Amino acid sequence: DVKVTQSSRYLVKRTGEKVFLECVQDMDHENMFWYRQDPGLGLRLIYFSYDVKMKEKGDIPEGYSVSREKKERFSLILESASTNQTSMYLCASSPTVTYGYTFGSGTRLTVV
Amino acid sequence: GEDVEQSLFLSVREGDSSVINCTYTDSSSTYLYWYKQEPGAGLQLLTYIFSNMDMKQDQRLTVLLNKKDKHLSLRIADTQTGDSAIYFCAEKDTGRRALTFGSGTRLQVQP
């Protein structure tokens, strides 16, 4: 089975900190995605990557950046964490743009 | 832009059928998906349908697509307590490389 692993299940960070969320997939998928999930808003796309070192902004990229130095790893960076970035963050990967995604279990981030 | 809408909550009794509805706005949608999220977990792909189909059945799951009305539904036959979860509708259109998700429908199954 394809596995998408997010390094932390829960994180608590202080306002202004730089935060790294890590995601690793083990099936050589080209595409990787970061979404945030908030009650009543569903999943909103932050950034995605369709190849190593390639990235594309999603619908809500402000306050975030990403890094994809290796095919299996896609990192989400909060440059200066703010309380409105408290959320569940979900990483996903897929082999093609139309194939269904495989999701990680999520990282629940609280910014205090 | 793209928009995918779902009702937020559905409650059914165990053994009944559940029907979860979704509407989307983008007429260039190519694939439509249903995902399930159990408590504390990521999303799991349940099924998908290509936009030139109008129905797809997979065991207890039936997906119906009305392309004219841009309406997608997921029917779960003989709903069980293990089906309690949040169900997300998602669509892929030709103009985007990523899926657009709805807000999710929380299905509660009463014993």
Interface residues (C-beta under 8 A of the other chain):
Chain A: V4 N31 F33 Y35 G40 L41 G42 L43 R44 L45 F48 Y50 E56 G58 L90 A92 V97 T98 G100 Y101 T102 F103 G104 S105 G106
Chain B: V4 Q6 L8 T30 Y31 Y33 Y35 G40 A41 G42 L43 Q44 L45 Y48 F88 K92 R97 A98 L99 T100 F101 G102 S103 G104
